[in-house]
């Protein structure tokens, strides 16, 4: 047989799928004509199709020595690229294109190399060269996709259009132009292009997927769903239709259907974006299997910062088992190793939050120092995290309030041009009308204020409704407005304006950016912050409700807002639930008798630090018949280690420290106060609702008063409860007072009697009607949009 006959026989066998026979013919061809490249080229193709890469490469290399055509360079480069030997592939493609500058495949491969390396101008130069040899639909498509990826949508549309001018039936151009027009809100123009694309290429999944998106954009919901389903059938490995269908069901309030689609899509495509979406959906539904999905995504892509960030947040916010904290620390270390260069703020803010929530103050302070050293580059939206953590780790009001001021700079403040009415209508805004201090403590105040004023409550339900939500909704003294979690700040501001609210009081500060976005829109003539996370330092157009104890006169200079001081504490409490748990039952559970002095530290791990631990252990050293009971969220293993180190230093038996698990029931939580003799407050961030609970259940609170408002809440609450003598200015005085009270049973009993008498007499901390009347008097004296200067109402301090 001649060379040509043998070569053709091999090609025929290869087309028929008989690769062994094809290989035999090609081997015969190169034996007959060893100086011809075509035989070696086809032999390489056959070996490659069988998966014998070494043999394929050897055949292609032989072809290269015989002055081959461009296809040899392209196929050999592609084979090396499959083996992740990109440098070799790039060399071959560039060498081939230098010899064959009109070859589209080689030119497009070189352009792709340029694009992937960030050299968009280089890629465009290649496209221009190729088009110099004649119009080419594939080149126009690639050029358009590059422009689209770099943000030049107009240029991309022009390239796709130019391609269609010479190749009007090219399905790739039709599909890509239609998809881009849909993204540009031009769905009506996109529809005919995409309908034509699926008619020409009915098995092309991307065309059906883009068609579905265009149909949804133009209101054809049924057609969109049908097109996406067809796309899944055409190519189960295409991610887009799963994503679109899942998002549709999510928007329809069908989370389980969405999760099923995310799950199926991730299983079929191994697309990390789908995996991340699946994990997020599972996490949003409170399902623990989200952790395993995040881990799988990170196995695929160890540089996926979003997966680290969200998984770690789930670990340290939602679970408090020892093994979960250990897992979180391991993943935080991996996040640092893989992403510090590309995601500095994500890495360090996540690590800061993790160590802070765990109760590891030293590690948290190290991360805070790293962040403060790079403050100039801090994203404005993330400064709130730094300010919040700073307030817990250091009593430095100047630094903390500067951070809050910088956070406030992200909001563009608009004035409210609507005049105020007399008497004013008052609105209260929060997403936390639930099992939360806002949902527990504020509704009785609103009910009492409703006896004097028209009061509105605005709730954004980001959390499941509970009995506290139902309680505030059913208060007859207020008008209740309820909004979904997806409600925009503009919608909220419009609703508040339509209700003609004159004084809007937001209750969460920087912990809820939505509140501040509503204030920034000028929803009401007068806008105030109360409770939450201190005054947000948003604007001099706003004000804050405080008291003279948390915010003495010297604090005014730290805030943009005017500080409006209530006459006693900045809150009053109606009551906390009665608890059936007895002192004896509590102590039996803790393994202590009635003669043992029990100090209770109920603060969360984020409020714990080494200074507090040292003070606790010194108190135990000087009160031999005492124990410390500590409860609260945090890394129990790490906290036990920190207490153990302090016990070794101060020669105290660590068995005298009881680390309790998190109390999941209110009955158990409130019952702990019955078993305690004294409560030890946290510093530099005092207890809020914890201190109020302690005082209500008649347990004296030893509190250290500092400089920042967060370090002065104990001063405010204890004074309003009638026990200012339990507040001290230094750690030494804190230890001395706790020791003296621990040794003096009569003193403890006297303080408990004072607290009981204060409740019975409805002292300022427990007299909600009087607090509401004081609040109403203050609100009537405000001066309108600028919140004035306390004219008509005396400042304290």
BAPA-700327 format. One record per residue (C-alpha): x, y, z; residue in three letters. Coordinates in steps of 0.1 Angstrom, whole numbers, padded with zeros to 4 digits, always signed. Last residue first. Example, Ala and Ser with C-alpha at 12.3 -4.5 7.8 and 13.67 -1.06 7.14 Angstrom:
REM residues 2
+0137-0011+0071SER/+0123-0045+0078ALA/
REM end
This chain:
REM residues 797
-0225+0665+0849UNK/-0262+0662+0841UNK/-0278+0682+0813UNK/-0309+0702+0821UNK/-0338+0702+0796UNK/-0353+0732+0780UNK/-0325+0736+0755UNK/-0306+0703+0753UNK/-0284+0717+0725UNK/-0304+0713+0693UNK/-0314+0680+0677UNK/-0303+0696+0644UNK/-0335+0685+0627UNK/-0359+0696+0655UNK/-0352+0713+0687UNK/-0359+0685+0712UNK/-0379+0695+0743UNK/-0409+0672+0737UNK/-0385+0643+0736UNK/-0371+0651+0770UNK/-0406+0652+0786UNK/-0415+0619+0769UNK/-0384+0603+0782UNK/-0390+0614+0818UNK/-0426+0601+0815UNK/-0414+0568+0801UNK/-0389+0565+0830UNK/-0417+0573+0855UNK/-0439+0546+0839UNK/-0409+0521+0839UNK/-0400+0524+0876UNK/-0375+0496+0881UNK/-0341+0514+0876UNK/-0355+0547+0891UNK/-0366+0530+0924UNK/-0400+0513+0924UNK/-0403+0511+0962UNK/-0405+0473+0961UNK/-0377+0471+0936UNK/-0355+0494+0957UNK/-0364+0475+0988UNK/-0352+0442+0972UNK/-0320+0458+0962UNK/-0314+0472+0996UNK/-0321+0439+1012UNK/-0296+0422+0989UNK/-0270+0448+0999UNK/-0277+0441+1036UNK/-0274+0404+1031UNK/-0240+0408+1014UNK/-0228+0431+1042UNK/-0240+0405+1068UNK/-0221+0377+1051UNK/-0188+0396+1053UNK/-0159+0376+1039UNK/-0170+0377+1003UNK/-0179+0414+1007UNK/-0144+0422+1018UNK/-0129+0400+0990UNK/-0151+0416+0963UNK/-0143+0451+0976UNK/-0105+0444+0977UNK/-0104+0428+0942UNK/-0123+0457+0927UNK/-0102+0483+0946UNK/-0070+0468+0932UNK/-0086+0466+0897UNK/-0093+0503+0899UNK/-0122+0528+0900UNK/-0149+0511+0921UNK/-0186+0505+0919UNK/-0203+0485+0947UNK/-0208+0517+0967UNK/-0233+0531+0941UNK/-0259+0505+0953UNK/-0293+0522+0950UNK/-0305+0505+0918UNK/-0300+0537+0898UNK/-0264+0538+0911UNK/-0258+0502+0903UNK/-0272+0507+0868UNK/-0251+0537+0859UNK/-0219+0526+0874UNK/-0222+0492+0858UNK/-0228+0509+0825UNK/-0195+0529+0829UNK/-0170+0507+0810UNK/-0191+0507+0778UNK/-0193+0545+0781UNK/-0155+0548+0779UNK/-0135+0560+0810UNK/-0136+0532+0835UNK/-0158+0519+0863UNK/-0151+0485+0878UNK/-0182+0467+0889UNK/-0190+0444+0919UNK/-0227+0434+0913UNK/-0250+0427+0942UNK/-0275+0399+0936UNK/-0311+0409+0942UNK/-0326+0389+0912UNK/-0333+0423+0896UNK/-0298+0434+0903UNK/-0283+0403+0885UNK/-0308+0407+0856UNK/-0298+0444+0851UNK/-0261+0434+0852UNK/-0266+0407+0826UNK/-0287+0431+0804UNK/-0257+0453+0801UNK/-0225+0439+0815UNK/-0194+0461+0815UNK/-0170+0463+0786UNK/-0136+0472+0800UNK/-0143+0453+0822UNK/-0167+0425+0832UNK/-0188+0425+0864UNK/-0184+0400+0892UNK/-0217+0389+0907UNK/-0220+0381+0944UNK/-0238+0355+0964UNK/-0248+0331+0936UNK/-0272+0302+0936UNK/-0303+0322+0928UNK/-0285+0341+0900UNK/-0280+0308+0882UNK/-0318+0303+0880UNK/-0321+0330+0854UNK/-0301+0310+0829UNK/-0317+0277+0837UNK/-0352+0291+0834UNK/-0343+0310+0803UNK/-0332+0278+0786UNK/-0300+0271+0765UNK/-0275+0278+0793UNK/-0240+0276+0778UNK/-0219+0251+0796UNK/-0206+0259+0831UNK/-0170+0265+0840UNK/-0167+0259+0878UNK/-0135+0273+0894UNK/-0126+0260+0928UNK/-0111+0229+0911UNK/-0083+0252+0899UNK/-0068+0251+0934UNK/-0052+0285+0940UNK/-0014+0292+0941UNK/-0016+0327+0925UNK/+0006+0318+0895UNK/-0008+0282+0892UNK/-0044+0295+0895UNK/-0036+0321+0867UNK/-0024+0294+0844UNK/-0054+0272+0851UNK/-0077+0301+0845UNK/-0062+0306+0810UNK/-0064+0269+0803UNK/-0100+0267+0813UNK/-0107+0297+0790UNK/-0090+0278+0761UNK/-0110+0247+0767UNK/-0143+0266+0772UNK/-0139+0285+0739UNK/-0167+0311+0745UNK/-0203+0316+0753UNK/-0212+0323+0789UNK/-0209+0308+0824UNK/-0184+0312+0852UNK/-0189+0300+0887UNK/-0161+0310+0910UNK/-0157+0293+0944UNK/-0153+0305+0979UNK/-0143+0293+1014UNK/-0107+0306+1011UNK/-0116+0342+1004UNK/-0082+0358+0997UNK/-0071+0332+0970UNK/-0105+0333+0954UNK/-0103+0370+0950UNK/-0069+0367+0935UNK/-0082+0342+0910UNK/-0110+0365+0899UNK/-0086+0394+0895UNK/-0062+0374+0874UNK/-0091+0363+0852UNK/-0103+0399+0847UNK/-0068+0410+0837UNK/-0064+0380+0814UNK/-0095+0390+0794UNK/-0132+0381+0793UNK/-0159+0403+0776UNK/-0157+0383+0743UNK/-0162+0351+0763UNK/-0197+0361+0773UNK/-0202+0375+0809UNK/-0219+0355+0837UNK/-0192+0357+0863UNK/-0208+0344+0895UNK/-0190+0345+0929UNK/-0202+0318+0953UNK/-0193+0320+0989UNK/-0195+0285+1004UNK/-0216+0282+1036UNK/-0247+0269+1017UNK/-0228+0239+1003UNK/-0211+0235+0969UNK/-0213+0208+0942UNK/-0225+0230+0914UNK/-0257+0211+0909UNK/-0263+0211+0946UNK/-0257+0248+0946UNK/-0284+0254+0920UNK/-0309+0232+0938UNK/-0303+0249+0971UNK/-0306+0284+0957UNK/-0339+0274+0941UNK/-0349+0272+0904UNK/-0386+0281+0900UNK/-0377+0313+0882UNK/-0398+0344+0881UNK/-0394+0363+0848UNK/-0376+0396+0846UNK/-0394+0429+0854UNK/-0403+0464+0842UNK/-0368+0475+0836UNK/-0357+0511+0832UNK/-0332+0525+0807UNK/-0307+0553+0804UNK/-0301+0554+0841UNK/-0312+0584+0860UNK/-0322+0618+0847UNK/-0320+0610+0809UNK/-0291+0628+0791UNK/-0294+0639+0755UNK/-0260+0637+0738UNK/-0258+0658+0707UNK/-0243+0637+0680UNK/-0208+0642+0665UNK/-0193+0625+0696UNK/-0160+0626+0714UNK/-0163+0662+0726UNK/-0195+0654+0745UNK/-0177+0628+0767UNK/-0164+0655+0791UNK/-0200+0661+0803UNK/-0203+0625+0817UNK/-0216+0598+0794UNK/-0222+0565+0811UNK/-0231+0582+0844UNK/-0249+0613+0830UNK/-0273+0592+0810UNK/-0278+0585+0773UNK/-0302+0592+0745UNK/-0283+0600+0713UNK/-0287+0628+0687UNK/-0286+0633+0650UNK/-0279+0662+0626UNK/-0243+0664+0640UNK/-0237+0632+0621UNK/-0229+0594+0625UNK/-0210+0590+0657UNK/-0230+0558+0663UNK/-0241+0567+0698UNK/-0235+0536+0720UNK/-0239+0500+0706UNK/-0276+0494+0710UNK/-0293+0515+0736UNK/-0307+0547+0720UNK/-0299+0565+0688UNK/-0319+0596+0678UNK/-0335+0612+0647UNK/-0355+0644+0645UNK/-0371+0656+0613UNK/-0377+0619+0602UNK/-0366+0596+0575UNK/-0335+0616+0567UNK/-0319+0591+0544UNK/-0289+0588+0567UNK/-0312+0577+0595UNK/-0325+0548+0573UNK/-0289+0538+0564UNK/-0281+0539+0601UNK/-0308+0514+0609UNK/-0298+0491+0580UNK/-0262+0491+0594UNK/-0273+0471+0624UNK/-0245+0466+0650UNK/-0235+0502+0643UNK/-0263+0516+0664UNK/-0290+0491+0676UNK/-0321+0509+0689UNK/-0331+0535+0663UNK/-0353+0564+0676UNK/-0373+0583+0650UNK/-0388+0616+0662UNK/-0414+0633+0640UNK/-0429+0603+0624UNK/-0453+0613+0596UNK/-0465+0577+0590UNK/-0457+0583+0554UNK/-0422+0594+0564UNK/-0416+0561+0583UNK/-0429+0541+0553UNK/-0406+0560+0530UNK/-0376+0555+0552UNK/-0383+0518+0554UNK/-0386+0515+0516UNK/-0354+0534+0511UNK/-0336+0513+0536UNK/-0345+0482+0516UNK/-0367+0454+0529UNK/-0351+0420+0523UNK/-0356+0408+0559UNK/-0393+0414+0556UNK/-0411+0444+0572UNK/-0436+0448+0601UNK/-0452+0480+0613UNK/-0469+0481+0647UNK/-0489+0511+0660UNK/-0484+0513+0698UNK/-0505+0514+0730UNK/-0524+0482+0722UNK/-0493+0461+0725UNK/-0499+0430+0703UNK/-0469+0434+0680UNK/-0446+0439+0710UNK/-0458+0406+0726UNK/-0457+0386+0694UNK/-0421+0395+0687UNK/-0412+0386+0723UNK/-0431+0352+0719UNK/-0410+0343+0689UNK/-0408+0352+0652UNK/-0378+0338+0633UNK/-0350+0362+0626UNK/-0345+0389+0600UNK/-0379+0404+0607UNK/-0375+0441+0602UNK/-0396+0457+0629UNK/-0408+0493+0631UNK/-0428+0503+0662UNK/-0449+0534+0663UNK/-0458+0555+0693UNK/-0484+0583+0694UNK/-0476+0599+0728UNK/-0483+0600+0765UNK/-0499+0566+0773UNK/-0478+0551+0745UNK/-0447+0559+0765UNK/-0458+0532+0790UNK/-0463+0506+0762UNK/-0430+0516+0746UNK/-0412+0512+0779UNK/-0428+0477+0784UNK/-0417+0468+0748UNK/-0380+0479+0754UNK/-0366+0453+0778UNK/-0372+0418+0762UNK/-0371+0425+0725UNK/-0342+0449+0728UNK/-0323+0426+0751UNK/-0328+0397+0726UNK/-0353+0370+0723UNK/-0372+0389+0696UNK/-0379+0425+0685UNK/-0343+0427+0672UNK/-0347+0441+0637UNK/-0349+0476+0652UNK/-0367+0510+0647UNK/-0387+0530+0672UNK/-0411+0557+0660UNK/-0424+0588+0679UNK/-0451+0612+0668UNK/-0444+0647+0681UNK/-0470+0669+0699UNK/-0466+0691+0680UNK/-0455+0683+0644UNK/-0421+0684+0629UNK/-0414+0700+0595UNK/-0405+0678+0565UNK/-0372+0688+0549UNK/-0353+0658+0564UNK/-0316+0663+0557UNK/-0295+0637+0538UNK/-0264+0621+0553UNK/-0242+0600+0530UNK/-0232+0571+0551UNK/-0197+0556+0546UNK/-0183+0583+0569UNK/-0200+0567+0599UNK/-0173+0540+0600UNK/-0147+0567+0604UNK/-0166+0582+0633UNK/-0169+0548+0649UNK/-0132+0543+0646UNK/-0125+0577+0662UNK/-0150+0567+0689UNK/-0129+0537+0698UNK/-0095+0554+0698UNK/-0107+0583+0719UNK/-0127+0560+0742UNK/-0097+0539+0752UNK/-0107+0513+0777UNK/-0092+0484+0757UNK/-0103+0450+0746UNK/-0141+0452+0745UNK/-0143+0487+0730UNK/-0116+0477+0705UNK/-0137+0448+0693UNK/-0167+0470+0685UNK/-0145+0497+0669UNK/-0127+0471+0648UNK/-0159+0455+0637UNK/-0173+0490+0629UNK/-0143+0497+0608UNK/-0153+0470+0584UNK/-0176+0491+0562UNK/-0149+0517+0557UNK/-0125+0492+0543UNK/-0092+0495+0563UNK/-0063+0508+0541UNK/-0052+0536+0565UNK/-0057+0513+0594UNK/-0028+0490+0586UNK/-0012+0491+0620UNK/-0046+0491+0636UNK/-0053+0458+0620UNK/-0021+0442+0632UNK/-0027+0456+0667UNK/-0062+0442+0667UNK/-0048+0408+0657UNK/-0024+0408+0686UNK/-0052+0420+0709UNK/-0074+0391+0698UNK/-0046+0366+0706UNK/-0042+0381+0740UNK/-0080+0383+0747UNK/-0087+0346+0740UNK/-0123+0347+0750UNK/-0135+0327+0720UNK/-0155+0356+0707UNK/-0124+0378+0705UNK/-0102+0350+0691UNK/-0127+0344+0663UNK/-0135+0381+0656UNK/-0098+0390+0653UNK/-0092+0359+0631UNK/-0121+0370+0608UNK/-0109+0406+0608UNK/-0073+0394+0600UNK/-0081+0372+0571UNK/-0108+0393+0554UNK/-0087+0424+0558UNK/-0056+0409+0542UNK/-0074+0391+0514UNK/-0048+0386+0486UNK/-0016+0385+0506UNK/-0032+0369+0537UNK/-0050+0343+0517UNK/-0034+0308+0519UNK/-0015+0308+0552UNK/-0039+0331+0571UNK/-0070+0311+0560UNK/-0052+0279+0569UNK/-0046+0293+0605UNK/-0082+0303+0607UNK/-0092+0268+0596UNK/-0072+0253+0625UNK/-0086+0278+0650UNK/-0122+0270+0639UNK/-0116+0233+0643UNK/-0104+0238+0678UNK/-0135+0259+0685UNK/-0158+0233+0671UNK/-0141+0205+0691UNK/-0148+0224+0724UNK/-0185+0228+0717UNK/-0197+0264+0714UNK/-0216+0265+0681UNK/-0234+0293+0662UNK/-0212+0323+0663UNK/-0177+0307+0663UNK/-0183+0280+0638UNK/-0207+0298+0616UNK/-0184+0328+0614UNK/-0155+0305+0606UNK/-0175+0289+0577UNK/-0184+0323+0563UNK/-0149+0337+0563UNK/-0132+0306+0551UNK/-0156+0302+0523UNK/-0155+0338+0513UNK/-0116+0337+0512UNK/-0115+0310+0486UNK/-0077+0305+0484UNK/-0078+0267+0493UNK/-0099+0261+0462UNK/-0111+0225+0458UNK/-0104+0215+0494UNK/-0118+0249+0504UNK/-0151+0240+0486UNK/-0152+0206+0504UNK/-0146+0223+0538UNK/-0175+0248+0531UNK/-0197+0218+0523UNK/-0187+0200+0555UNK/-0195+0231+0576UNK/-0229+0235+0559UNK/-0239+0201+0573UNK/-0248+0219+0605UNK/-0281+0232+0592UNK/-0292+0265+0606UNK/-0313+0273+0574UNK/-0289+0302+0566UNK/-0260+0278+0571UNK/-0275+0255+0546UNK/-0281+0283+0521UNK/-0245+0295+0526UNK/-0231+0261+0521UNK/-0251+0256+0489UNK/-0240+0290+0476UNK/-0204+0282+0483UNK/-0207+0249+0465UNK/-0224+0266+0435UNK/-0195+0291+0434UNK/-0171+0262+0437UNK/-0184+0244+0406UNK/-0181+0207+0411UNK/-0206+0205+0381UNK/-0229+0176+0389UNK/-0226+0174+0427UNK/-0227+0212+0430UNK/-0257+0215+0408UNK/-0276+0188+0427UNK/-0268+0205+0460UNK/-0277+0240+0448UNK/-0309+0226+0434UNK/-0319+0208+0466UNK/-0310+0239+0486UNK/-0333+0260+0464UNK/-0362+0235+0469UNK/-0356+0236+0506UNK/-0355+0274+0507UNK/-0389+0279+0490UNK/-0396+0316+0498UNK/-0402+0325+0461UNK/-0369+0344+0460UNK/-0351+0312+0471UNK/-0370+0292+0444UNK/-0358+0316+0417UNK/-0322+0317+0431UNK/-0321+0279+0429UNK/-0334+0279+0393UNK/-0308+0305+0382UNK/-0279+0288+0400UNK/-0288+0254+0386UNK/-0292+0269+0351UNK/-0258+0286+0353UNK/-0236+0256+0365UNK/-0233+0236+0333UNK/-0224+0200+0341UNK/-0259+0187+0335UNK/-0256+0197+0298UNK/-0287+0194+0276UNK/-0310+0183+0304UNK/-0299+0212+0326UNK/-0304+0237+0298UNK/-0339+0223+0292UNK/-0347+0230+0328UNK/-0335+0265+0325UNK/-0356+0270+0293UNK/-0387+0257+0310UNK/-0382+0279+0341UNK/-0378+0310+0319UNK/-0408+0302+0298UNK/-0430+0299+0329UNK/-0417+0332+0343UNK/-0422+0352+0311UNK/-0418+0387+0326UNK/-0392+0402+0303UNK/-0363+0396+0327UNK/-0375+0360+0332UNK/-0375+0354+0295UNK/-0340+0369+0292UNK/-0327+0346+0319UNK/-0343+0315+0304UNK/-0328+0324+0270UNK/-0294+0326+0286UNK/-0298+0291+0300UNK/-0311+0278+0267UNK/-0281+0292+0248UNK/-0257+0279+0275UNK/-0271+0244+0271UNK/-0265+0239+0234UNK/-0286+0210+0222UNK/-0310+0231+0201UNK/-0281+0248+0182UNK/-0298+0267+0154UNK/-0332+0270+0170UNK/-0315+0277+0204UNK/-0295+0306+0189UNK/-0325+0320+0170UNK/-0346+0322+0203UNK/-0315+0338+0219UNK/-0313+0365+0193UNK/-0350+0371+0194UNK/-0350+0375+0232UNK/-0320+0398+0236UNK/-0336+0430+0223UNK/-0366+0426+0247UNK/-0342+0417+0275UNK/-0323+0450+0273UNK/-0316+0454+0310UNK/-0278+0454+0304UNK/-0276+0419+0318UNK/-0301+0408+0292UNK/-0280+0425+0264UNK/-0250+0405+0276UNK/-0268+0372+0274UNK/-0282+0379+0240UNK/-0247+0390+0227UNK/-0232+0358+0241UNK/-0259+0335+0227UNK/-0261+0351+0192UNK/-0223+0352+0189UNK/-0220+0315+0200UNK/-0249+0305+0178UNK/-0233+0319+0145UNK/-0263+0325+0122UNK/-0255+0361+0113UNK/-0218+0354+0105UNK/-0206+0386+0088UNK/-0227+0411+0107UNK/-0230+0387+0136UNK/-0192+0392+0143UNK/-0195+0430+0143UNK/-0225+0427+0167UNK/-0205+0405+0191UNK/-0176+0430+0189UNK/-0199+0461+0195UNK/-0216+0444+0225UNK/-0182+0437+0240UNK/-0171+0473+0235UNK/-0203+0485+0253UNK/-0197+0461+0281UNK/-0162+0472+0288UNK/-0159+0457+0323UNK/-0128+0436+0319UNK/-0147+0404+0315UNK/-0170+0419+0289UNK/-0140+0431+0269UNK/-0125+0396+0270UNK/-0158+0380+0260UNK/-0161+0404+0231UNK/-0126+0396+0218UNK/-0133+0359+0221UNK/-0165+0361+0202UNK/-0150+0384+0175UNK/-0122+0359+0171UNK/-0145+0329+0168UNK/-0166+0347+0142UNK/-0136+0354+0120UNK/-0133+0382+0094UNK/-0102+0382+0073UNK/-0064+0381+0075UNK/-0063+0414+0094UNK/-0089+0399+0118UNK/-0061+0376+0131UNK/-0038+0406+0137UNK/-0065+0425+0155UNK/-0072+0396+0177UNK/-0035+0392+0186UNK/-0033+0430+0194UNK/-0064+0425+0216UNK/-0047+0398+0236UNK/-0016+0420+0242UNK/-0038+0449+0253UNK/-0055+0425+0278UNK/-0023+0414+0294UNK/-0037+0402+0327UNK/-0018+0368+0325UNK/-0051+0350+0317UNK/-0057+0375+0288UNK/-0023+0371+0273UNK/-0025+0333+0274UNK/-0060+0335+0259UNK/-0046+0356+0230UNK/-0019+0329+0224UNK/-0046+0302+0222UNK/-0068+0324+0199UNK/-0038+0329+0176UNK/-0031+0292+0175UNK/-0067+0283+0167UNK/-0071+0312+0142UNK/-0041+0304+0120UNK/-0032+0335+0101UNK/+0000+0341+0120UNK/+0014+0306+0110UNK/+0051+0306+0118UNK/+0049+0330+0147UNK/+0017+0313+0157UNK/+0034+0280+0161UNK/+0062+0294+0182UNK/+0036+0311+0205UNK/+0015+0280+0208UNK/+0045+0257+0215UNK/+0059+0281+0241UNK/+0025+0284+0258UNK/+0021+0246+0260UNK/+0055+0242+0275UNK/+0048+0269+0302UNK/+0014+0254+0309UNK/+0025+0220+0319UNK/-0007+0212+0336UNK/-0010+0178+0319UNK/-0040+0190+0300UNK/-0018+0220+0289UNK/+0008+0197+0276UNK/-0018+0180+0254UNK/-0031+0213+0242UNK/+0004+0224+0232UNK/+0008+0192+0212UNK/-0026+0198+0195UNK/-0018+0234+0186UNK/+0017+0229+0174UNK/+0007+0199+0153UNK/-0023+0218+0139UNK/-0001+0246+0125UNK/+0013+0224+0097UNK/+0045+0204+0100UNK/+0081+0211+0089UNK/+0094+0175+0097UNK/+0109+0179+0131UNK/+0075+0189+0147UNK/+0060+0156+0134UNK/+0085+0136+0155UNK/+0075+0156+0186UNK/+0038+0149+0178UNK/+0046+0111+0178UNK/+0065+0113+0211UNK/+0038+0134+0227UNK/+0011+0109+0217UNK/+0032+0079+0230UNK/+0036+0097+0264UNK/-0001+0107+0264UNK/-0016+0072+0259UNK/-0052+0083+0267UNK/-0067+0064+0237UNK/-0076+0097+0220UNK/-0040+0109+0226UNK/-0026+0078+0209UNK/-0049+0084+0179UNK/-0040+0121+0176UNK/-0003+0114+0179UNK/-0006+0088+0151UNK/-0024+0114+0130UNK/+0005+0139+0135UNK/+0032+0112+0129UNK/+0015+0103+0096UNK/+0011+0139+0085UNK/+0047+0148+0091UNK/+0063+0131+0061UNK/+0100+0120+0062UNK/+0093+0085+0075UNK/+0073+0076+0044UNK/+0066+0039+0044UNK/+0074+0034+0081UNK/+0054+0065+0090UNK/+0024+0051+0070UNK/+0026+0017+0087UNK/+0025+0032+0121UNK/-0005+0052+0110UNK/-0022+0020+0098UNK/-0015+0002+0131UNK/-0027+0032+0151UNK/-0060+0033+0131UNK/-0065-0004+0138UNK/-0061+0002+0175UNK/-0083+0033+0173UNK/-0114+0017+0158UNK/-0138+0046+0165UNK/-0151+0048+0129UNK/-0134+0081+0124UNK/-0101+0065+0136UNK/-0106+0036+0111UNK/-0111+0060+0082UNK/-0081+0081+0092UNK/-0060+0050+0094UNK/-0071+0038+0060UNK/-0063+0073+0046UNK/-0027+0071+0059UNK/-0022+0037+0044UNK/-0036+0048+0010UNK/-0015+0080+0010UNK/+0017+0062+0020UNK/+0012+0035-0007UNK/+0000+0000+0000UNK/
REM end
